[in-house]
Amino acid sequence: MHTLPRNEPGERHAAGRVKKHADAVVIGAGLHGCSTALHLRLGGLSVLVLEKDYPGRHASGVNAGGVRRLGRALEEVAMSMVAADMWKHMADLVDDDCGFEASGQIKVAESEGEFDLQKKRVAMLQSRGFGHEKLIDKTILRERLPAVSPHCVGGILVEDDGHANPFRTVTAFRRRCETLGVEFHSGAAVTAARQRHGNWLIETAKGSFESAMVVNCAGAWGGRVAALLGEPPVPVDAQAPMLMITARMPAFIEPVVGAQGRTLSFKQFANGTVLVGGGHRGRAESGTNATSLNYQRLAINAQTALDIFPIMSQARVVRCWAGIEGVMPDQIPVIGPGSEPGVFHAFGFSAHGFQLGPVVGRILGELVAHGRGSLDIGPFAIGRFADKGDATQHGARSYGG
Amino acid sequence: MTKHYDIIVIGAGPAGMSASRTAAAQGARVLVLDEQSSPGGQIYRAIEKPHNQRRRELGSSYQDGVPLVHGFRQSELDYVNAASVWQLSADLEVGYSRDGIAQLVRADRIIVATGAQERPVPIPGWTKRGVMTVGAAQILLKESSVVASDAVFAGSGPLLYLAVHQYLELGVPVKAVLDLTPAKNYLGALPALFGARADFAKILEGWQWKRAIGAAGIPLLTGVDAVRISGEKSVESVDYRRRGEWQAITCDTAFLHLGVVPNINISMAAGCDCHWSHNQACWTVTVDDWFNSSVAGVSVAGDGVSIGGAAAAEAQGGIAALGALHALGRIDASERDRLAAAYRIRLRKEMGIRHFLDLLFRPADRLRVPREADTVVCRCEEVTAGQIRETLDLGCCGPNQLKSFSRTGMGPCQGRFCGHTVSELIGEASGLPISEVGYFRLRSPIKPLPLKELADLAHSSKE
C-alpha cells in the first residue's frame, strides 16, 4: 500500500453545464477498462471511467472465466506469461483473489493425428523459450481427468492455469479503483469527441468530460469509439459466444478442459455446477445489447461435452447465455496508441481477453505515462488494418521493449 | 426440417384452450403444448377424470371447465401433453421436451397462455418440510385424491377459502384457518365494490364459504398480521401474531397462500415488456387490446398477463386468437371485431370485480418482503433476505448484478420463487419504483434441459 498524490477528477462549470475533467478518461468499464484505470491511477493520474451500461455488463462479466496461457496465439504468449504471474498475486493488486483457482488447464487430443499437432505446437513453443505447455500421454491424462472418455489419447497441460470468477474480478478492479479515487459514470455512452487546446472533449449521455488522454477499452464497441477518436474504420465484429451451465453434479473434474480438434471450454465449479462453452455463436445486436441463442449450435457444443465426458449424460442444463465480444479478423486484440495525440486503444480481445485483463492495464499504464512499455505490442497496432504499408510503419513505431 | 405451424399455443388452461379452439375453428394449423397430462390448466386440473366430474365438493366453477375441455378435444389441432417448454425466442422458435426428446418447432404466431403460479410466501420457516402451498393441496386433491388431515391453512384470497371449503365438504378435519388479509384492506377496497359492476354472486359465495367454515367449528382467525413456521426440520407449529400477541398452533402440515401471480418466465425470456402492477403487487406483461406483447408475433393471454381468473382468461384467449388470425390474414378486421364482441362483453363483466379483489387481497408488505434477516428468499441457492440486503449495501444496484454477486435466482427454478421478492427488496433499498428496478434477465432453458436431449437436437434438425 502506498499513498497517492491527491490528484482527483475535478469539476468546472462551462456555459451552465457541469463538465468533469481528469488527466485521463477511460471509455468502457469492462475488465480492461477497470484494469487500465487502476494502473493509470497507480501511476498518479486522475482518472474518469465512462461506461455506456454498467461495469462488467458485457463480455467481462459473463465470460467463461478461463485464466489460461494454454493455446494462445504466439503474439500473445509473452504478455500472457506476465498476466499469469499477476493472477497469482491478484490480492496484492485489488485486495481480492477474484476467485482464481490454479486448477490447471488441459487441451485434450481425441486422435493420434490431433496428438501429433499438439507435439508440434509444444516443440514450437519450446524452440522460442516457452516451456509452460507440457505434453501429457494417455496415462497422465486419465490420472488428471478420470472422467475423460477412453478414446482420448493425450493432451497438453498447463499446470498453473485455471479459472476465476469474471464478475467478481471486474467488481474487485472497480472497487479498488473507486477506493483510490477513480470516478465511474454508468449510463454514459460516448456520443462525440473532439480535440481542443491539446485536450479531448468527450460528450456523453451523462454530460461532458475533458482530459488530455483517452483510452478506448470499449470491447465490441471499440470500433465505434475508435472512429469518434479519429481512427480510420477498424473491423471489429460483435459476436455472441454462447455458454451453458448445468445443475449441480457430484465433483468429477478439477482442471479446465478444452479440445484440440473441436471447440470446447469445460469446467466444474466448487458448487458442482458445470460450465460448458466452446465459442459457438448466437446472435449479437450491439446496438440494443441483445443476444439470442442458437440451439442447433448449442447442440453441437453439448455433443462435444458428452463425447469427451460421458458422465455428462446425467447433466441438466439450467441456463444458457451469450455475451457480446469484439472479435478482430486476425483474432488478436488492438493494443497501443492511436493515430491522434493522447489516444490509446485496448479492445477486440476476440473472446480470450479475460486472462490478459491485468497485464493490459499495466501496459496501458506504462504507455500513457512513459510513451513506451516493457512488452512488445507491435503486432496489436490499430494501424494493421489500414493497409499493409501503414501497418508496418505503425509496427516500426514500436513501443515494445 | 423444423416443423412449422400457423399458431403455437403454450398452455392448455382456460386461455390456451379457448385460443386454440378459436384458431382451429378458422382453419389455422395449431399446435398446443401443455405440461400437464390432460387439458384444463391449474383451475380445471384433471377435470377429465370421471370421479372429478362427479365431485360436487370441488365447487360449481370447477364444473365450468367441462364444456371448455370438451370443445377443445373436438377441435382439429395438434395437442402435445406432458410437454415441457424450455424456450421461446423472439424469432418465434419454441423448444420443448417430451419423453426424453427435445424438439424445436416454429410458427408465424405464438400465443403464450402460461397462467398463474402461486405467490411465494417468504415467511420465517417457509422452506421447512411439511409447508406447502394451497395450490399444492389442490393438485394433490384433484390429481391423486390425496388430502392432509389437521392442517393449518394460513393466507388470504379466494383460493384459500375455496380449498378449506373443499376439505370441509370432503369431511377432512382442518386445524385452523389464519386469515392474513390486512384489516385496512377491507376499508380500502370498499369504494371499488361500488365503483365496479361487481359480481355479487361471487362475493356471496365467498361469504358462504367463510360462514360454513365457522359453522363447522374450525377456528377462523382474522386480523393475523405476522406468521412464522417453527420446528426443527419440519413443521411443529404455526406461530401467528394477532392484536400484538404471538400464539402457536401445533400441526405437521401448513398450507400457505397469498394469491397468485402471472407465470411470466416464458414471456420475459422471449423479451416481452413487462411492468409492475401496484394493485396486484406483481409483474404483469404489457399487452395491447388484442393481447399482442411488445415482441412481434407473440401474444400473451389469460392469467399469464395479469390476474383475472378463469372466465376472463377464456375470453382473453379467444380475443388473442382472433387478433392472431387477423394478423395472419385469415380473417378481415370486421370479422375479427364481430367474433370478438361476445368475448369482450364477457371480459368486461369478469374484470368488474377484479379491482375490488386486488385491493382486498393485496398481501401486507411484510409478508411479501421479509423483515427478518435469516428468512430464505432464494430457495435454490439458499440466499436470505439479510444476505441480499448486505449485497445491496455494497453498491449492487439491480437484479442482474445481484445474481452475479450472490447467485440469487441462479438455481434450477430460474428465479421463479424469488424474482418478485428480489425486485421489491431492491425497490425498498434503492427507493426506485419497482418497474425501474426491473426483474432478472431470464435465460432459456426456462426449465432444466438434459444435456443429452440438447445434444440430440444436432442430429434431429438441421439449420
Interface residues (C-beta under 8 A of the other chain):
Chain A: Y54 G56 G61 F167 R168 T171 M244 T246 A247 V276 A290 S292 L293 Y295 Q296 L298 A299 I300 A302 Q303 A305 L306 M312 S313 A315 R316 V317 V318 R319 C320 W321
Chain B: Q87 S89 A90 D91 E93 G95 L104 G271 C397 G398 Q401 S404 F405 M410 G411 P412 Q414 R443 S444 P445 P448 L449 P450 L451 K452 L454 A455 D456 L457 A458 S461 K462 E463
